[in-house]
Amino acid sequence: MTKTATKTATKTATDAATETVPETATRTAPKAGAKADLGTEITASLVVFLVALPLCIGVAVASGVPAELGIISGVIGGLVVGAARGSTLQVSGPAAGLAALVSETVLEHGVAMLGVIVLGSGILQIVLGLVRLGRLFQAISLAVVQGMLAGIGLPLMFSQAYPMADTKAPGTPIENMAGIPGLLGETVTHPQAAIAALLGIVTIVLSFLWKKMPGPVKKIPAALVAVGIGIAVAALPGVNVKTLQVGNLPAAVRMPGPEQFAGLADAAIISSVLTFTVIASAESLFTAAAVDRMHSGPRTRYNAELIAQGAGNTVAGILGALPITAVVARSSANVQAGATTRLSRVLHGLWLLAFALLLPQVLALIPISVLAGVLVHSGWKLFAPEEFPKMWRQDRGEFAVMTLTTLVIVATALLEGVLIGLAAGIVLAALRMSQTVIRQHLDEDTAKVVMAGNATFLRLPQVIEALEAAAASGRPRIRLDLTGVTHLDHACRNQVEDFTAQQRGLGLRVELLMPGPAKAGPAETGPVGRAGAMASAPGSGGADTPSARDSGAGAMTSASGAWAQAAAPGSWTEASAPGSWEEARTSGSWEEARPPASPPAGAAGAAESFRQGYRHGSRGYRTAPLPRRRRAAAPVEESAPVEAPAMAEAPATAEAPAPAPSPTAEWFYLDTSLSDPDDCAGRLG
């Protein structure tokens, strides 16, 4: 037990016994647990090693670089990224998702420039992590992510169909797809190509069906079983399929020199660096989110993980190896094997290093067609064709973004496809955020237009159409109700205000109800001024009641946006006529919280009082909850002074707190450009 627990415990024999037992347990339990964890971590590391070995080699071959570079990247993913903090169970290394991008880069710039590009990408990843932009990658649309993965997986499948038949792929994804019929014809006519293709097909079938195997057999990685079968078949007499050509691991290291670093002045190289950074970072952090859902252990720290990935790619770039990213296949194998710490990741890197250094001759026995089959299966999992109909059922717009991203990647390149997909996702989000519901209704003498939702420039054509229809209706009065609009941008606001001014100039009576109070001060001007809030109970001082206007306490005609005039100087104490402020207050329509110590004097005082009225959030002036039935006005003697309406900014002597907002509160704004006081009130419930 801790010292605190010992100090606070009661000193009895029972308590002493209670403390002694747990103390012994805490000393012995960690040792037993450590042994159990060490055994589990070693077992998990071996499983991950068996999964990673064929993937490292296969990705290197698919990328058009020596197989040794794939193993070097796998070792770095285990020893460098695996030892760093960030994600506990995620395993990194060369990934099939980057194979197409690396292949394009190698074809365009050569293997020598690959190290500089990967190095620059790693440094950028570290910077992004240090400035805490790791979670920024989570803001990418899921449709874009799925489209990106599908756009990576589809070309990968077609490009690896050629190594499965021991031949070389033509080049671009479109060319690879177009050449499949000819490839089938050549494979059938060449026996050795047919044998190689058969090994690849067996590998693909095993990869799909191996999880259905009974008992502990299915825990053996399917890729490892396929490699074993491939080695056995390749050793048979008369079989002459292509196998890996593996050299000395240290000799494969190609550190970039000054000539390669000078290439950073090329815009194409900078573009490749940015592409590698975005794709590798996004894939790593998306994988981290997926792996976190597989276990209940510590969650990924995204910024730390991004720094770890950057450190790994920096080392990989210095050694001229393949770029590193998190890999779902290795990570899921690590979780399923029972790993709980980073130790399994580090150990799997050690096994890769030891195997490549001590047993390189074993790698030379592996048929290339088997590794191609492993990558075809990986490409299928990335493509995930079942996601397309699922997305179609869930969201047609997201389906369009997903499909567009995939097609553009296949037709052009990865970076262009991702950028276009992101742009399409942003446009879709903007269109949905600007959804506006416009309803039109014609009464005998009024054309009503009601808008709700977000009115932005994207919906301006619909807004203009509705306004023109109201103007063409022939009604002498137009009512524009925008109180349900949650966001009114500058373009739509100007259109509505210009339409209002134009129709009034033609002699029509236009009633305009705008959404929300103006946040500018009392000096706000414009065709639609707002005078403030007024009570809405019938006969209680509302702007649309003659009694309020007659008493001088109701509507005013200043476009300054405040109550610039009272009925007469000092009229606050004289507002005792029927329908005046006193009646409004006593009928429950006006807030009674925190009245000023003395009534404000004159028109200027009235204006300042209303400008400082009680505000609720950004909704503006608030009236008190309205009663279900109007109460009778309290009798007020003519000579008796009357309390002023509620003010929010009361002197320090007023201590009564403002009451909480009520859902029954009424909100009113005045369009002070109207000449008819009957048109001055508008409700924003």
Secondary structure by P-SEA (a helix, b strand, c coil): ccaaaaaaccccaaaaaaaaaaaaaaacaaaaaaaaaaaaaaaaaaaaaaaaaaaaaaaaaaacccaaaaaaaaaaaccccccccccccccccccccaaaaaaaaaaaccccaaaaaaaaaaaaaaaaaaaccccccccccaaaaaaaaaaaaaaaaaaaccccccccccccaaaaaaaaaaaaaaaaacaaaaaaaaaaaaaaaaaacccccccccccccaaaaaaaaaaaaaacccccccccccccccccccccccccccccccaaaaaaaaaaaaaaaaaaaaaaaaaaaaccccccaaaaaaaaaaaaaaaaaaaccccccccaaaaaaaaaaccccaaaaaaaaaaaaaaaaccaaaaaaccaaaaaaaaaaaaaaaaaaaaaaaaaaccaaaaaaaaaaaaaaaaccaaaaaaaaaaaaaaaaaaaaabbbbbbbbcccbbbbbbcccccccaaaaaaaaaaaaaaccccbbbbbccccccccaaaaaaaaaaaaaaaaabbbbbbbbcccccccccccccccccbbbbccccccccccaaaaaacccccccccccccccccccccccccccccaaaaaaacccccccccccccccaaaaaaaaaacccccccccccccccccccccccccccbbbbcccccccccccccccccccccbbbbbbccccccccccccccc
